[in-house]
Amino acid sequence: MSKFVIQVTSRAYGDTASYRAIETAKAIIGSDHELTKVFFYQDGVSHANALLCPASDEYNVNQKWQELSNTHNIPLICCVSAALRRGVVAEQEADEEDLMSFNVKPPFSMAGLGELITGIETADRVITF
């Protein structure tokens, strides 16, 4: 059994990377392997934006990540620096920065790049989208 970390650097919408990342995560979970975490970095932090409102017949990436995490207990971690730079803000950061609102809810969480490094050190494979 191999341990995997998925790193998502592509934006939530605009190409097929989001869909491929989620489907790869499902495939890892459905195999004899372990997905230890998903780390969202650079434009990938847009996946955590709870205010994404795709049309009802479109793929809702935020919702799909939430379902995956809640069902399989997979940590969804956003790089806090990349997120704040792009207006993707969790409640704690909104309080700390005295912002009027936040748009990230659990199961997404914020952390530094050290969280990605720790995941890489303990993983057998890292897949980036």
C-alpha positions as CSV (number, residue, x, y, z in Angstrom):
1,M,0.0,0.0,0.0
2,S,1.4,3.4,-1.0
3,K,0.6,6.7,0.6
4,F,-0.3,9.6,-1.7
5,V,-0.6,13.4,-1.4
6,I,-2.4,15.4,-4.0
7,Q,-1.3,18.9,-4.6
8,V,-3.8,21.1,-6.5
9,T,-2.3,24.3,-8.1
10,S,-4.9,24.8,-10.8
11,R,-7.9,27.1,-10.5
12,A,-11.3,25.6,-9.6
13,Y,-12.8,26.3,-13.1
14,G,-11.4,26.9,-16.6
15,D,-9.9,23.5,-17.4
16,T,-10.3,19.8,-16.5
17,A,-7.6,19.7,-13.8
18,S,-10.2,20.1,-11.0
19,Y,-12.3,17.2,-12.2
20,R,-9.2,15.0,-12.8
21,A,-7.8,15.8,-9.3
22,I,-11.1,14.7,-7.6
23,E,-11.4,11.6,-9.8
24,T,-7.8,10.7,-9.0
25,A,-8.5,11.1,-5.3
26,K,-11.5,8.8,-5.6
27,A,-9.4,6.2,-7.4
28,I,-6.7,6.3,-4.8
29,I,-9.3,5.9,-2.0
30,G,-11.0,3.0,-3.9
31,S,-7.7,1.1,-4.3
32,D,-5.4,-0.5,-1.7
33,H,-3.6,2.9,-1.3
34,E,-4.0,5.7,1.1
35,L,-4.7,9.4,0.4
36,T,-3.2,11.2,3.3
37,K,-4.1,14.8,2.4
38,V,-5.0,17.2,-0.4
39,F,-3.0,20.5,-0.4
40,F,-4.3,23.5,-2.4
41,Y,-1.6,25.9,-3.5
42,Q,-1.3,28.9,-5.8
43,D,-4.6,29.2,-7.8
44,G,-5.7,25.9,-6.4
45,V,-6.9,27.7,-3.3
46,S,-9.9,28.8,-5.3
47,H,-11.4,25.2,-4.7
48,A,-12.0,26.2,-1.1
49,N,-14.1,29.2,-1.9
50,A,-17.6,28.4,-0.4
51,L,-19.1,31.2,-2.5
52,L,-18.5,29.4,-5.8
53,C,-21.9,29.2,-7.5
54,P,-21.8,27.0,-10.6
55,A,-25.0,26.5,-12.5
56,S,-27.2,23.6,-11.2
57,D,-26.2,21.4,-14.1
58,E,-22.4,22.1,-13.7
59,Y,-19.8,20.2,-11.6
60,N,-19.5,21.8,-8.2
61,V,-15.8,21.3,-7.2
62,N,-16.1,22.8,-3.7
63,Q,-19.0,20.5,-2.9
64,K,-17.2,17.4,-4.4
65,W,-14.1,18.1,-2.3
66,Q,-16.3,18.5,0.8
67,E,-18.1,15.2,0.1
68,L,-14.8,13.4,-0.4
69,S,-13.3,14.7,2.8
70,N,-16.4,14.1,4.9
71,T,-16.9,10.6,3.6
72,H,-13.3,9.5,3.8
73,N,-11.8,11.8,6.5
74,I,-9.3,13.3,4.1
75,P,-7.7,16.6,5.2
76,L,-8.2,19.5,2.7
77,I,-5.5,22.0,3.4
78,C,-5.0,25.4,1.8
79,C,-1.8,27.4,1.8
80,V,-2.8,30.4,3.9
81,S,-0.5,32.8,2.2
82,A,-1.7,31.9,-1.3
83,A,-5.3,31.9,-0.1
84,L,-5.2,35.4,1.5
85,R,-3.5,36.8,-1.6
86,R,-6.4,35.6,-3.6
87,G,-9.3,36.6,-1.3
88,V,-9.9,33.1,0.0
89,V,-10.3,33.6,3.7
90,A,-11.2,31.3,6.6
91,E,-12.9,32.6,9.7
92,Q,-9.7,32.7,11.9
93,E,-7.8,34.7,9.3
94,A,-10.8,37.1,8.8
95,D,-10.7,37.7,12.6
96,E,-6.9,38.2,12.6
97,E,-6.9,40.5,9.6
98,D,-10.0,42.4,10.7
99,L,-11.9,41.5,7.6
100,M,-15.6,41.8,7.2
101,S,-16.3,38.2,6.1
102,F,-14.8,34.8,5.3
103,N,-15.6,32.3,2.5
104,V,-13.9,29.1,3.6
105,K,-15.6,26.6,5.7
106,P,-14.7,23.1,7.1
107,P,-13.6,20.6,6.0
108,F,-11.1,23.0,4.3
109,S,-8.5,24.4,6.6
110,M,-5.6,26.8,6.4
111,A,-1.9,26.0,7.0
112,G,1.5,26.9,5.9
113,L,3.8,25.2,3.3
114,G,5.2,23.2,6.2
115,E,2.1,21.1,6.1
116,L,2.8,20.2,2.4
117,I,6.4,19.4,3.2
118,T,5.4,17.1,6.1
119,G,3.0,15.3,3.7
120,I,5.6,14.9,1.1
121,E,8.1,13.5,3.6
122,T,5.7,10.8,4.7
123,A,4.2,10.0,1.3
124,D,5.4,7.6,-1.3
125,R,3.9,9.6,-4.2
126,V,2.8,13.2,-4.8
127,I,0.5,14.0,-7.7
128,T,0.1,17.6,-8.8
129,F,-2.8,19.0,-10.8
